Amino acid sequence: MVKRSTAFRKIVFFLLVVLIVGFSIFPFIQMLSISLKYPSEWGNPRLIPERLNFEAYKELLNIGQTAKNIPESVRNLLNETPDLTQEQRETILKKYTSTGDVFPFLRYFYNSFLLSFSAAFITVVFAIFGAYSFSRLRFPGRSIIQRGVLFVYMFGGILLLIPLYKMFVGIGWIRIPPGAFLSLLIIYIVQTLPVSLYMLGNYFRTIPFSIEEAAMIEGASRFGTVWRIIIPLSFAAIVTVFIYCFMIAWNEYLFASVFLKNFKELYTLPMGLKALFTSKNAIWDRIMAASVLTATPVIILFMAIQRNLAGGLTSGGVKE
Amino acid sequence: MKLLQLNTAEGLNLRQREVLLGWSMVIPSVLIILSLILYPIMYNIYLSFFDVQPLAANTYIGLENHKNVVLDPGFWNALGTTVIYVVFTTLGTTLMGLFVALVMNQEFPLRSLARSLILFPYIAPVISVVFSWQFIFDPVNGIFMDITYERLGLFASRFNLIGSPSTAVWVAVVFSIWKNFPFSYLMILSRLQAIDHNLYEAAEMDGASGWQKFRFITLPEVYFVMGAIVLLRMIWNFNKFEEVYLLTENVRVLSVYTYFKAFVGTMELGQGASLAVIQFLLLLGFILFYIKRVLKW
């Protein structure tokens, strides 16, 4: 088709590409734009701000918030009572320097990171051994396990939500913060394990068995071959699966909203953002800046593994 | 622990040792899936026959939950919304994926950049893009009202498209197409790349037009991958929660309806369990029908 294209067809084609790319990234440009605009410019559809406003980012990342938030009365009090020690002054000032009560972005970020990282790590460890077992070793029950892993694709989160909630309430974990956090961690492991088993299983099958055989002839145990041969050879695939799991946990809202409802200090980013949006502190530039900061780590991670992930996606190893 | 098992297994032959090792490596995963996926599903069916309180004991009430669910017009509304949502998002996502894959399969400058940029919607967290979409449709500041009302004069006044359920469902459909078309695009593109170029050259020699080449070479080649995409998309979108609920609480598809029933207000957990069972049975019935009739397996 391209070979015979005239100049006119080329222009139409070029416009098509621009339209598709524009449609895909317009919402991202929109949020970046609003996060940098002053409120007076929000109604202006122009995407490039006339003056850059970094306030929202500074507020969320807690940069240079010292002087701004101190009420006039407190400042007067500090000026008029010279006999306060330096230490006392600092404790008073500290109360106003943190934007924590508006939207403690860094804490939510930390919660999300801790949960996603631990869940992805534990899942990948289980999945490496599980996937190796059913893709390499022959034992009765193997095919049932393999098919069962695929069957789990059909279950949406909402089907598991109520029974899991009742189960974790039953053992009393939901009433205490560490319990709630741990329940959520376990749930994220469960949600990412089937897809990891499936993706890694597919990958392990592509490694020639002769390499392992050679190692075993040299006297390595089966366990040793997994550690010294399989893991190094499939390191890229393992990292890909890890990041894929990380992203699933990072994006999760449904279970977090039920399990962490009563513990504001444990909120993950999706929960925090949703709560910010419905609170009286909802201001477009702040929401958009928080959106940008939530999307950025995932997009960076994705860029790092793009080639591998595209391959993994197309071989059917995905779950939503 | 595993080393220990290997040591005790020394008296066994090679075959038996492989069985033992196979099971010991896979058993943690199997236990996790059994106890936290399969058991909860059974437990959910059990709960649907009880009056379930968050902190108190359950009382058996037979089919009362199922009856309450089916007699509630809200359920039928949610079912209708779900059908609209699933049908249009699946069609839109698949067709757009096909179209974009055809475009991106051509050669043009900066193609690899364009190919990565169009994956952004799929990988970005749902929560990070919903507010941008809400801003686009914001009645006061949004660009949608700016174009349709200020410049084109299509509407009599500014209004919030996401505000009322009847229009919000279409915003949710477009949002879902935007979010998920990259997945269909990737699957179809990788199939397109595998098509033998000689086929097109032979067709060209016989004087086939662009449309004929698409109709008789490309389409048959991608037919099955599209069938698989439609199936996966239907399963996923039927269960979809976040992409709808976080964009707008006005669109009550079944998952959102169940969530509100079970966790907002009076917390009707028993009815929620019953809804989840009904939703699962509907999905299962549909999948069996689709596999038999459409994919003809």
Contacts between the chains, C-beta under 8 A, distances in Angstrom:
chain1	res1	chain2	res2	distance
A	1	B	106	7.1
A	1	B	210	5.5
A	1	B	213	7.8
A	2	B	106	5.6
A	2	B	107	6.4
A	13	B	103	7.5
A	13	B	106	7.0
A	13	B	108	7.2
A	14	B	108	7.3
A	16	B	103	5.7
A	17	B	103	6.3
A	17	B	108	6.4
A	17	B	114	6.0
A	20	B	100	5.6
A	20	B	103	6.3
A	20	B	104	8.0
A	20	B	114	7.7
A	20	B	118	6.2
A	21	B	114	5.3
A	21	B	117	5.3
A	21	B	118	6.0
A	23	B	178	7.0
A	24	B	117	6.1
A	24	B	118	4.3
A	24	B	119	8.0
A	24	B	120	5.9
A	24	B	121	5.6
A	24	B	178	7.4
A	24	B	182	7.6
A	25	B	117	5.5
A	25	B	118	7.8
A	25	B	120	5.7
A	27	B	121	7.6
A	27	B	129	5.5
A	27	B	132	4.2
A	27	B	133	5.9
A	27	B	136	6.9
A	27	B	178	7.6
A	28	B	120	6.1
A	28	B	124	7.3
A	28	B	129	7.5
A	28	B	132	7.2
A	30	B	132	5.0
A	30	B	135	6.4
A	30	B	136	6.2
A	30	B	143	7.4
A	31	B	128	7.8
A	31	B	129	7.6
A	31	B	131	7.0
A	31	B	132	4.0
A	31	B	135	7.4
A	34	B	132	7.8
A	34	B	135	6.1
A	42	B	141	4.3
A	43	B	140	6.7
A	43	B	141	4.8
A	43	B	146	7.9
A	45	B	143	4.8
A	45	B	146	4.9
A	45	B	147	7.7
A	126	B	28	5.3
A	126	B	29	5.1
A	126	B	32	7.0
A	127	B	29	6.9
A	129	B	25	4.2
A	129	B	26	7.1
A	129	B	28	7.3
A	129	B	29	7.6
A	130	B	25	6.5
A	130	B	26	4.7
A	130	B	28	7.1
A	130	B	29	3.6
A	130	B	30	7.6
A	132	B	25	6.2
A	133	B	21	7.6
A	133	B	22	4.8
A	133	B	23	7.6
A	133	B	25	3.8
A	133	B	26	3.9
A	134	B	22	7.4
A	134	B	26	5.8
A	137	B	18	5.3
A	137	B	19	7.8
A	137	B	21	6.2
A	137	B	22	3.7
A	137	B	25	7.4
A	138	B	18	6.3
A	138	B	19	7.7
A	138	B	22	7.1
A	139	B	18	6.5
A	139	B	19	4.1
A	139	B	22	3.6
A	139	B	23	5.9
A	140	B	19	6.9
A	141	B	23	7.5
A	142	B	22	6.8
A	145	B	26	6.1
A	145	B	30	6.2
A	148	B	33	7.0
A	149	B	33	7.5
A	152	B	33	6.7
A	152	B	37	5.8
A	153	B	235	7.1
A	154	B	235	6.0
A	154	B	283	6.8
A	154	B	284	7.5
A	154	B	287	7.3
A	155	B	37	6.6
A	155	B	41	6.8
A	155	B	239	7.9
A	155	B	280	7.6
A	156	B	236	7.9
A	156	B	238	7.4
A	156	B	239	2.5
A	156	B	240	7.7
A	156	B	241	7.4
A	156	B	255	6.7
A	156	B	279	7.8
A	157	B	239	7.1
A	157	B	241	6.3
A	157	B	255	8.0
A	158	B	239	6.3
A	158	B	241	5.8
A	158	B	254	8.0
A	158	B	255	4.5
A	158	B	258	5.5
A	158	B	259	6.7
A	158	B	276	6.0
A	158	B	279	7.2
A	159	B	41	6.6
A	159	B	44	6.5
A	159	B	239	7.5
A	159	B	276	4.7
A	159	B	279	7.1
A	159	B	280	5.5
A	160	B	37	6.7
A	160	B	40	5.2
A	160	B	41	7.1
A	160	B	44	7.5
A	161	B	259	7.7
A	161	B	262	7.5
A	161	B	276	7.7
A	162	B	44	6.0
A	162	B	47	6.6
A	162	B	52	7.9
A	162	B	262	5.7
A	162	B	269	5.7
A	162	B	272	5.0
A	162	B	273	5.0
A	162	B	276	6.2
A	163	B	39	8.0
A	163	B	40	3.7
A	163	B	41	7.1
A	163	B	43	4.2
A	163	B	44	4.2
A	163	B	47	6.3
A	163	B	273	7.2
A	164	B	36	7.1
A	164	B	40	5.3
A	165	B	269	7.7
A	166	B	43	7.2
A	166	B	47	6.5
A	166	B	52	6.8
A	166	B	269	7.0
A	167	B	40	6.6
A	167	B	43	7.0
A	169	B	54	6.2
A	169	B	55	6.8
A	186	B	36	7.0
A	187	B	36	7.4
A	189	B	32	6.9
A	190	B	32	6.0
A	190	B	33	7.3
A	190	B	36	4.3
A	190	B	37	6.2
A	193	B	29	6.0
A	193	B	32	5.9
A	193	B	33	6.6
A	194	B	33	6.6
A	194	B	37	7.8
A	197	B	29	6.1
A	221	B	6	7.0
A	222	B	18	7.9
A	222	B	21	5.6
A	223	B	2	6.5
A	223	B	3	7.4
A	223	B	6	7.2
A	223	B	21	7.8
A	247	B	123	7.0
A	247	B	125	7.9
A	250	B	125	6.2
A	251	B	125	4.3
A	251	B	126	6.0
A	251	B	127	7.3
A	251	B	242	7.5
A	252	B	242	8.0
A	253	B	126	7.1
A	253	B	127	6.4
A	253	B	241	7.9
A	253	B	242	5.0
A	253	B	245	7.8
A	253	B	246	6.4
A	254	B	241	5.2
A	254	B	242	6.3
A	254	B	259	7.4
A	257	B	263	7.9
A	258	B	263	5.7
A	269	B	125	7.7
A	269	B	127	6.9
A	270	B	125	6.7
A	270	B	126	7.5
A	270	B	127	4.0
A	270	B	246	7.7
A	273	B	127	5.0
A	273	B	128	7.6
A	273	B	131	7.5
A	274	B	127	6.6
A	274	B	246	6.6
A	277	B	131	6.4
A	284	B	135	6.4
A	284	B	141	7.2
A	287	B	131	5.0
A	288	B	131	6.6
A	288	B	132	6.9
A	288	B	135	7.3
A	291	B	127	7.6
A	291	B	128	4.4
A	291	B	129	7.1
A	291	B	131	5.3
A	291	B	132	6.4
A	292	B	128	7.5
A	294	B	125	5.7
A	294	B	127	6.4
A	294	B	128	4.2
A	295	B	124	4.7
A	295	B	125	6.1
A	295	B	128	3.9
A	295	B	129	7.2
A	298	B	123	6.1
A	298	B	124	6.4
A	298	B	125	5.8
A	298	B	128	7.9
A	299	B	120	6.9
A	299	B	123	6.6
A	299	B	124	6.6
A	302	B	119	7.4
A	302	B	123	4.6
A	303	B	116	7.4
A	306	B	116	6.2
A	306	B	119	7.6
A	310	B	119	7.9
A	310	B	186	6.0
A	310	B	190	8.0
A	313	B	183	6.8
A	313	B	186	5.4
A	313	B	187	7.4
A	314	B	186	5.6
A	314	B	187	5.6
A	314	B	190	4.2
A	316	B	228	7.8
A	318	B	183	7.3
A	320	B	236	4.6
A	320	B	240	8.0
